[in-house]
Amino acid sequence: MSTLRLTMSQALIKFLDNQYLESDGEEIKFVEGVFGIFGHGCVVGIGEALQEPDHSLKFYQGHSEQGMGHAAMAYAKQNNRKKIMAVTSSIGPGALNMVTAAGTATVNRIPVLFLPGDAFACRQPDPVLQQVEIPHDYTNTANDSFRAVCKYWDRIVRPEQLMTAAVNAMRVLTDPAETGAVCLALPQDVQAEAYDYPEEFFARRVHRPGRRPLSPGDARRAAELIKSKKKPMIICGGGVRYSGAGKELARFAETFDIPFAETQAGKGVLPWNNPQNLGGIGVTGTSSANEIAHDTDLVIAVGTRLNDFITASKWDFHNPDVELLSINVSAFDAYKMNGFPFLGDAKLALKDIHKELKNLGYQAGWGRQVKDVIDVWTKENTRLFTLDDTDSGFAQTKVMGLMNEGGIPENAIVVAASGSLPSDMERIWRTRVPDTYHLEYGFSCMGYEIAGALGAKIAFPEREVYCILGDGSFWMLNSEMFTAVQEGLKINIILIDNNGFHCIDNLQASQGIPHFGCEFRFRNPETDHLDGDYIPVDYATIARGVGYDSYRAESSKEFIEALKAARASDKPALIDCKTARKSMTGDYGAWWRVGTPEVSKKSAVVEASRSIRKEAARARQF
């Protein structure tokens, strides 16, 4: 057996450079590059291997470990999980900074390979700089924190262990049912140790996850369940997008007159004006989707993990006869809420169930109800898009309307992640082109937006990319603005400045609690609380200092002009939108369970707690 003598780091890079994914007969290079911030735990190990010119992996310099992890996730998400990036850092704080990004990737079922440096496996120089020592367990390092948020975790303490670790990493990263964050912790001495690796380890490796078909008889069983119901509805999740099942979903919905609602990950698989499209469902949903959800007698959940925002804390389905049919590649997700689980790829499953249901001559019995609720919502959507400016500013819903209705190209990618903006986006954004709606809302991770825009732009440099974020998210993480400048990548940042975390401020106030700690105000010397004047910030000036074209918009007219200028520019751009506070969308027929105190000096809080318990009694119990 012929071998190559390489360091573990050199072998890892050579291995990653030869990984491919087969998708519907097409072989795609799976690992495209590596984001990194070098420190003593990786610069002379994996850093040396990356510096060598004998591989094709492109290196991107990150400026926050969390930010580059988000960018890698966005790259994989925008490529529908068919391409990934790896992320490397030093030990200690550099590694720990990536844990949030790893959690974000795992929750969203997006593949990202994390390669944090680690303490010495030999332990001779211990404790080294940035090492976290755990007296009761010396095998435990900072990197053990990744265990809680990764789908596969390994620590390579001998160079030959790389072979099994790397293959298992690829097994998980390429598996549509198991994918998420993968962590290979790399002790800094082992990174530099050499081993005679067999050449076959570096051979071109094509991973063929394939499409999982339904088990024999499942399509018939699913069709019979649907046939027994009069008013079924579909929830279109991210699994529909990643399966490429948009055409199958459209045909299924049209043939049997079954309406569908969208999750954040599933939105945009079909255009907003499809006759069966109810829009977003649940807490961030439309009135049309939630009205139908209240009435449905069968929920057909396709490729969704059914989180509390989608189900309105399991409250949204009021029909006493309602049942759940779940189609998913993941058994873990398919068994949720006591559903009838059908394990299979969305594209194949919808096609097979369609055939069986067609043979049964089925038609749903909604009549005009679906069209009527969609018509009502469309009018409300248009109203939100076209609100007049007021003395307090222009509405953030109008920002979206002006962008959506001609302000940006229809094929532009739009990225958002947290606060009130995902609620607004899921409700009112009118997606016309598939794979242009890019929301991270599985983890609702503030700070994803700018890094996510960078990752999406790297994935599709020929497309315009816009991220929409609030001032709260901007302060959480804006470091990858600099990476975009460094790489010559044009991203467009639409910053909604409303002086605070107003989404959470709204939640606080809705539960009877006075405004406290959620707005960006000076400390008031009289009360010693943060209830002084609002803090004025010129975000346009901040962006200009980094090299962005920047604009300030205090009215919808100024925003239109800024959008035109940003679109015409070749440079990254930021538009500082001074919008009216509390100008986001409201609730549309959903409920969300939160932990409101049962005992409080504030009577409004106690009353809100009673209401929570009353509505919780109406929700499904599992």
C-alpha positions in Angstrom: 0.0 0.0 0.0 1.5 3.3 -1.1 1.5 6.1 1.5 2.1 9.9 1.7 3.9 11.3 4.7 2.0 14.4 5.7 1.2 16.4 8.9 -2.3 15.8 10.1 -3.2 19.4 9.0 -1.8 18.8 5.5 -3.7 15.5 5.3 -6.9 17.2 6.4 -6.7 19.9 3.8 -5.8 17.3 1.1 -8.8 15.2 2.1 -11.3 18.1 2.2 -10.1 19.2 -1.3 -11.2 15.8 -2.7 -14.8 15.6 -1.4 -17.7 15.7 -3.8 -21.5 15.4 -3.5 -23.7 13.7 -6.1 -27.1 15.3 -6.5 -29.5 14.0 -9.1 -26.6 12.6 -11.1 -24.5 15.8 -10.9 -21.1 15.7 -9.1 -20.5 18.9 -7.1 -17.3 19.9 -5.3 -18.5 19.8 -1.7 -15.9 21.8 0.2 -15.2 25.1 -1.5 -13.0 26.9 1.1 -12.1 27.8 4.6 -12.8 30.8 6.7 -10.2 31.4 9.4 -8.8 33.7 12.1 -5.3 32.5 12.8 -3.9 32.3 16.3 -1.3 30.3 18.1 -3.6 27.3 18.1 -3.9 27.0 14.3 -1.6 29.4 12.4 1.5 27.1 12.3 -0.6 23.9 11.9 -3.6 24.1 9.7 -2.5 27.6 8.7 0.8 26.2 7.2 -1.3 23.6 5.3 -3.7 26.2 3.9 -0.7 28.4 2.8 0.6 25.7 0.5 -0.4 26.0 -3.1 -1.2 22.3 -3.7 -4.9 22.5 -3.1 -7.9 24.5 -4.5 -9.6 25.5 -1.2 -9.9 29.3 -1.1 -9.1 31.0 2.2 -11.2 33.8 3.6 -10.0 35.9 6.5 -12.7 36.4 9.0 -12.9 39.2 11.6 -15.1 37.6 14.2 -15.1 33.8 14.8 -18.9 33.9 15.2 -19.3 36.0 12.1 -17.2 33.7 9.9 -19.2 30.7 11.2 -22.4 32.5 10.2 -20.9 33.3 6.7 -20.0 29.7 6.2 -23.6 28.7 7.2 -25.1 31.2 4.8 -22.9 30.0 2.0 -24.1 26.4 2.5 -27.8 27.5 3.0 -27.7 29.6 -0.2 -26.3 26.5 -2.1 -29.1 24.4 -0.7 -26.6 22.3 1.3 -24.8 21.1 -1.8 -21.6 23.1 -1.0 -20.0 24.0 2.3 -17.2 26.0 3.9 -15.0 24.9 6.8 -14.1 27.3 9.6 -10.9 27.3 11.7 -9.8 29.3 14.8 -7.3 29.3 17.6 -8.0 27.7 21.0 -9.9 29.2 23.9 -11.8 32.4 23.1 -11.5 32.0 19.4 -13.0 28.5 19.5 -15.7 29.5 22.0 -16.7 32.4 19.8 -17.8 29.8 17.2 -20.1 27.9 19.4 -23.0 30.2 18.8 -22.5 29.8 15.0 -22.4 26.0 15.4 -25.7 26.1 17.3 -27.2 28.2 14.6 -26.1 25.8 11.9 -27.4 22.7 13.8 -30.8 24.2 14.6 -31.2 25.2 10.9 -30.0 21.8 9.6 -27.2 23.4 7.7 -23.8 21.7 7.2 -20.7 23.6 8.5 -17.4 22.1 9.4 -15.8 23.7 12.5 -12.0 23.1 13.0 -11.0 24.8 16.3 -7.5 24.6 17.6 -7.1 22.8 20.9 -4.7 22.4 23.8 -1.7 20.1 23.5 -2.6 16.4 23.4 0.7 15.5 25.0 0.0 17.9 27.9 3.6 18.7 28.3 3.4 22.5 28.1 0.1 22.7 29.9 -1.5 25.0 30.8 -0.9 26.8 27.5 -2.0 30.3 26.6 -5.9 30.5 26.4 -6.3 26.9 27.8 -9.4 26.4 30.0 -8.4 23.9 32.8 -11.1 21.8 34.3 -9.7 20.4 37.5 -12.2 17.5 37.8 -11.7 16.3 34.2 -8.4 17.1 32.5 -9.7 15.7 29.2 -12.2 18.6 29.0 -11.2 21.7 27.1 -13.1 24.7 25.7 -13.9 22.7 22.6 -16.1 20.3 24.6 -18.6 23.2 24.5 -19.2 22.2 20.9 -20.7 18.9 22.0 -24.0 20.4 22.9 -24.5 22.1 19.5 -22.9 19.7 17.0 -24.3 16.7 15.1 -20.9 15.1 15.2 -18.0 15.9 17.5 -14.4 14.4 17.6 -11.0 15.3 19.0 -8.1 14.1 17.0 -5.3 13.2 19.6 -3.2 11.1 17.2 -2.6 12.0 13.5 -3.9 8.6 12.3 -7.3 9.3 14.0 -7.9 11.8 11.3 -9.0 9.1 8.8 -12.0 7.8 10.8 -12.9 11.3 12.1 -12.8 12.9 8.6 -14.9 10.2 7.0 -17.5 10.4 9.8 -17.6 14.2 9.5 -18.5 13.8 5.8 -21.1 11.2 6.6 -22.9 13.7 8.8 -22.4 16.8 6.7 -23.8 15.1 3.5 -26.7 13.4 5.2 -30.0 15.4 4.7 -31.5 13.8 7.8 -28.5 14.3 10.2 -26.7 17.4 8.8 -25.7 20.3 10.9 -22.6 21.5 12.6 -19.6 19.1 12.8 -16.6 19.8 15.0 -13.2 18.3 14.7 -11.1 19.6 17.6 -7.5 19.8 16.5 -4.8 19.8 19.3 -2.1 22.1 18.2 0.7 19.6 18.6 -1.2 16.9 16.7 -1.8 19.4 13.8 1.9 19.4 13.2 2.6 15.7 13.7 3.4 13.6 10.6 2.0 10.2 9.6 2.2 7.9 6.6 -1.3 8.2 5.3 -2.5 5.6 2.7 -3.0 7.3 -0.6 -6.5 5.9 -1.0 -7.5 8.2 1.9 -7.0 11.1 -0.5 -8.8 9.6 -3.5 -11.7 11.6 -5.0 -14.6 10.6 -2.8 -18.2 11.1 -4.0 -20.8 11.1 -1.4 -24.2 9.8 -2.6 -26.9 10.4 0.0 -29.5 9.9 -2.6 -33.2 10.4 -2.1 -35.0 8.3 0.5 -38.2 6.9 -0.9 -41.2 6.2 1.2 -41.5 2.6 2.5 -43.7 0.3 0.5 -47.4 1.1 1.2 -46.7 4.4 2.8 -47.9 6.5 -0.2 -51.2 4.5 -0.1 -51.5 4.9 3.6 -50.9 8.7 3.4 -53.4 9.1 0.6 -56.0 7.2 2.5 -55.5 9.5 5.5 -55.9 12.6 3.3 -58.9 11.1 1.6 -60.6 10.8 5.0 -60.3 14.5 5.6 -62.3 17.4 4.1 -60.0 20.4 4.9 -56.3 19.5 4.8 -53.6 22.1 4.6 -49.9 21.8 3.9 -47.0 23.4 5.8 -44.1 23.9 3.4 -40.8 23.6 5.3 -37.1 23.9 4.5 -37.1 20.2 3.5 -39.2 21.1 0.4 -36.5 23.7 -0.6 -33.5 21.4 0.0 -35.2 18.6 -1.8 -36.0 20.8 -4.8 -39.6 19.8 -4.6 -41.2 23.1 -5.6 -42.8 21.7 -8.7 -44.1 18.7 -6.9 -45.7 20.8 -4.2 -47.3 23.1 -6.7 -48.8 20.2 -8.7 -50.0 18.5 -5.5 -51.7 21.7 -4.1 -53.2 22.6 -7.5 -54.5 19.1 -8.3 -56.3 18.5 -5.0 -57.1 22.1 -4.1 -55.1 21.9 -0.9 -53.7 25.3 0.4 -50.2 25.5 1.7 -48.5 27.8 4.3 -44.8 28.5 4.6 -42.2 28.3 7.3 -39.3 30.7 7.2 -37.1 28.1 5.6 -39.8 27.0 3.1 -40.9 30.5 2.1 -40.1 31.3 -1.6 -40.1 27.7 -2.8 -43.2 28.9 -4.8 -44.1 32.5 -5.7 -46.1 34.6 -3.3 -49.1 34.8 -5.7 -49.6 31.0 -6.2 -53.4 30.6 -5.8 -52.9 28.1 -2.9 -50.2 30.1 -1.1 -51.4 31.3 2.3 -48.1 32.9 3.3 -46.3 32.4 6.6 -48.0 30.5 9.4 -48.1 30.8 13.1 -46.7 33.5 15.3 -45.1 35.3 12.4 -47.9 34.3 10.0 -50.6 35.9 7.9 -54.2 36.1 8.8 -55.0 33.8 5.8 -52.7 31.0 7.0 -53.8 31.2 10.6 -57.5 31.3 9.7 -57.1 28.1 7.6 -55.0 26.5 10.4 -57.7 27.1 12.9 -60.2 25.3 10.7 -58.1 22.5 9.1 -58.7 18.8 10.0 -55.4 17.6 8.7 -52.0 19.2 8.8 -49.6 17.8 6.1 -46.2 18.9 7.4 -43.6 18.6 4.7 -39.9 19.0 5.7 -40.5 21.1 8.8 -39.3 20.7 12.4 -42.6 22.2 13.7 -41.2 24.7 16.1 -43.4 26.8 18.4 -43.5 29.8 16.0 -44.9 27.6 13.2 -47.5 25.9 15.4 -48.2 28.9 17.6 -47.0 26.9 20.5 -49.2 24.0 19.4 -52.3 26.2 19.7 -53.0 27.1 16.0 -55.0 24.0 15.1 -58.5 24.4 16.7 -60.5 21.7 14.9 -61.2 18.9 17.4 -60.7 16.4 14.7 -57.4 17.7 13.4 -54.6 15.2 12.8 -51.0 15.6 11.6 -49.3 13.8 8.7 -45.6 14.4 8.6 -43.3 13.8 5.7 -39.6 14.2 6.6 -36.2 12.6 6.0 -35.6 12.9 9.7 -37.5 10.5 12.0 -36.8 12.9 14.9 -38.8 15.6 13.2 -41.4 13.3 11.6 -42.6 11.9 15.0 -43.3 15.4 16.5 -46.7 16.3 17.8 -47.9 12.7 17.7 -48.1 12.9 13.9 -48.3 10.0 11.5 -44.7 9.8 10.4 -43.8 9.1 6.8 -40.1 9.0 6.3 -38.9 10.1 2.9 -37.6 12.8 0.6 -40.2 15.5 0.0 -39.9 15.4 -3.8 -40.4 11.6 -4.1 -43.0 11.5 -1.4 -45.2 14.2 -2.9 -44.9 12.5 -6.3 -45.9 9.1 -4.9 -48.7 10.3 -2.7 -50.0 12.4 -5.6 -50.4 9.3 -7.7 -52.3 7.4 -5.0 -54.5 10.3 -4.2 -55.3 10.9 -7.9 -56.4 7.3 -8.2 -58.8 7.9 -5.3 -60.3 10.9 -7.1 -59.8 13.2 -4.1 -60.6 16.9 -3.9 -60.4 19.0 -0.8 -63.6 20.7 0.4 -62.5 24.2 1.1 -64.7 25.8 -1.6 -64.1 29.6 -1.8 -62.7 29.9 1.7 -59.1 29.8 0.7 -59.5 32.4 -2.0 -61.4 34.7 0.3 -58.9 34.7 3.1 -56.0 35.2 0.6 -57.8 38.1 -0.9 -58.3 39.7 2.5 -54.6 39.2 3.3 -53.4 40.6 0.0 -55.2 43.8 0.7 -53.7 44.1 4.2 -50.3 43.3 2.7 -50.6 46.1 0.2 -51.8 48.5 2.9 -48.7 47.7 5.0 -46.5 48.2 1.9 -47.9 51.7 1.2 -48.4 53.4 4.6 -48.0 57.1 4.4 -45.1 58.8 6.2 -45.9 60.5 9.5 -44.2 63.1 11.6 -42.4 60.3 13.5 -40.9 58.9 10.4 -41.7 56.2 7.8 -42.8 52.7 8.5 -40.4 49.7 8.4 -43.1 47.8 6.5 -42.9 50.5 3.8 -39.1 49.9 3.6 -39.9 46.4 2.6 -42.6 47.5 0.2 -40.4 49.9 -1.6 -37.7 47.3 -1.9 -40.1 44.5 -2.9 -42.1 46.4 -5.4 -39.3 47.4 -7.8 -36.6 48.9 -5.6 -34.3 45.9 -6.0 -33.9 43.2 -8.7 -36.4 40.4 -8.4 -33.6 37.8 -8.3 -31.7 39.7 -5.5 -31.1 37.6 -2.4 -32.6 39.1 0.8 -31.1 38.1 4.2 -32.6 38.6 7.7 -32.5 36.8 11.0 -33.9 38.3 14.2 -36.1 40.8 15.9 -39.4 42.1 14.3 -38.0 41.9 10.8 -38.4 38.2 10.2 -42.1 38.6 11.3 -42.5 41.3 8.8 -40.6 39.5 6.1 -42.5 36.2 6.5 -45.8 38.1 6.4 -45.4 40.6 3.7 -42.3 39.9 1.5 -43.5 38.9 -1.9 -41.0 36.3 -3.2 -41.0 36.0 -7.0 -37.8 34.0 -7.7 -36.9 30.8 -5.9 -34.0 30.7 -3.4 -34.0 34.5 -3.0 -35.6 34.6 0.5 -32.8 33.8 3.0 -33.9 33.9 6.6 -32.2 32.4 9.6 -35.0 32.0 12.1 -34.4 28.5 13.5 -32.1 30.0 16.1 -33.2 33.7 15.6 -29.5 34.6 16.0 -28.9 38.3 16.2 -25.8 39.2 14.3 -26.3 36.6 11.6 -27.5 39.2 9.0 -24.3 40.9 7.8 -22.2 37.8 7.9 -25.0 35.9 6.2 -25.1 38.4 3.4 -21.4 37.9 2.9 -21.8 34.2 2.7 -24.7 34.5 0.3 -22.7 36.8 -1.9 -19.7 34.4 -1.9 -22.1 31.7 -3.0 -23.6 33.8 -5.8 -21.3 36.8 -6.6 -23.3 37.6 -9.7 -26.5 38.4 -7.6 -27.3 41.5 -5.6 -27.5 40.7 -1.9 -29.4 42.8 0.6 -29.5 42.2 4.3 -32.2 43.8 6.4 -31.4 44.2 10.1 -32.2 46.4 13.1 -29.8 48.6 15.0 -29.7 46.0 17.8 -28.4 43.3 15.5 -25.9 45.7 14.0 -24.3 46.3 17.4 -24.3 42.5 18.0 -22.1 41.7 15.1 -20.9 43.9 12.2 -17.3 42.7 11.8 -17.8 41.0 8.4 -18.6 44.4 6.8 -14.8 44.6 6.7 -14.4 41.2 5.1 -16.8 42.3 2.3 -14.6 45.3 1.6 -11.4 43.2 1.8 -12.8 40.7 -0.8 -14.3 43.4 -3.1 -17.8 41.9 -2.6 -20.8 44.3 -2.8 -23.4 43.7 -0.1 -26.2 46.1 0.7 -27.1 46.7 4.3 -30.6 48.1 5.0 -30.4 49.2 8.7 -33.6 49.9 10.5 -32.8 52.4 13.3 -35.6 52.4 15.8 -33.4 52.9 18.9 -33.7 49.5 20.5 -34.8 45.9 20.7 -38.4 46.8 19.9 -39.6 43.3 19.2 -38.7 42.3 22.7 -40.0 45.6 24.1 -43.4 44.8 22.5 -43.4 41.3 24.1 -42.5 42.9 27.5 -45.3 45.4 27.3 -47.8 42.8 26.1 -47.3 40.9 29.3 -48.0 43.9 31.5 -44.4 44.8 32.2 -43.4 48.5 32.0 -40.8 49.4 29.3 -37.5 48.3 30.8 -34.1 47.7 29.4 -35.0 47.2 25.8 -34.6 50.6 24.3 -31.3 52.4 23.5 -31.5 55.4 25.9 -29.1 57.3 28.1 -29.0 56.5 31.8 -31.3 59.0 33.5 -29.5 60.5 36.6 -32.8 61.2 38.3 -34.1 57.6 38.1 -30.8 55.8 37.6 -32.5 53.8 34.9 -32.0 53.6 31.2 -35.0 55.8 30.5 -33.3 59.0 29.4 -33.3 60.4 25.9 -32.8 58.1 23.0 -29.2 57.9 21.9 -28.7 59.4 18.4 -26.4 57.3 16.2 -25.2 58.1 12.7 -24.8 54.7 11.2 -24.1 56.1 7.7 -20.9 57.7 9.0 -19.8 54.5 10.7 -20.2 52.6 7.4 -18.4 55.3 5.4 -15.4 54.9 7.7 -15.2 51.2 6.7 -15.3 52.0 3.0 -19.0 51.7 2.2 -21.2 54.0 0.2 -23.6 55.1 2.8 -26.9 57.0 2.9 -29.3 58.4 5.5 -33.0 58.1 4.9 -35.6 59.9 7.1 -38.5 59.5 4.7 -39.7 57.1 2.1 -38.7 59.5 -0.6 -35.1 59.6 0.7 -35.1 55.8 1.0 -36.1 55.5 -2.7 -33.2 57.8 -3.7 -30.8 55.9 -1.5 -31.9 52.5 -3.0 -31.3 53.8 -6.5 -27.8 55.1 -5.6 -26.8 51.9 -3.8 -28.1 49.8 -6.7 -26.0 51.8 -9.2 -22.8 51.6 -7.1 -20.1 49.0 -7.3 -19.2 49.3 -3.7 -20.8 47.8 -0.6 -23.5 50.1 0.6 -25.4 50.8 3.9 -28.7 52.8 4.1 -29.4 54.1 7.6 -33.2 54.1 7.8 -34.6 56.4 10.6 -38.0 54.6 10.8 -40.9 55.2 13.1 -40.8 53.2 16.2 -43.4 50.4 16.6 -44.1 50.5 12.8 -43.7 46.7 12.4 -46.6 44.3 11.6 -48.9 43.2 14.4 -50.4 39.8 15.3 -52.7 38.0 12.9 -54.6 35.3 14.6 -51.8 33.5 16.4 -50.7 33.0 20.0 -47.3 32.4 21.6 -46.7 30.8 24.9 -44.2 32.7 27.1 -43.2 32.4 30.8 -45.2 35.2 32.3 -44.9 35.4 36.2 -47.9 34.0 38.1 -47.1 36.3 41.0 -46.3 40.0 40.6 -46.9 43.4 42.2 -48.2 44.4 38.8 -51.8 43.4 38.3 -51.4 43.6 34.6 -48.7 40.9 34.8 -50.9 38.6 36.8 -53.7 39.0 34.4 -51.4 38.3 31.5 -50.3 35.1 33.2 -53.9 34.0 33.7 -54.4 34.5 30.0 -51.3 32.5 29.1 -52.5 29.6 31.3 -56.0 29.7 29.8 -54.7 29.6 26.2 -52.1 26.9 27.0 -55.0 24.7 28.0 -56.3 24.9 24.5 -53.0 23.9 22.9 -52.1 20.3 22.0 -50.2 18.6 24.8 -47.7 16.7 22.6 
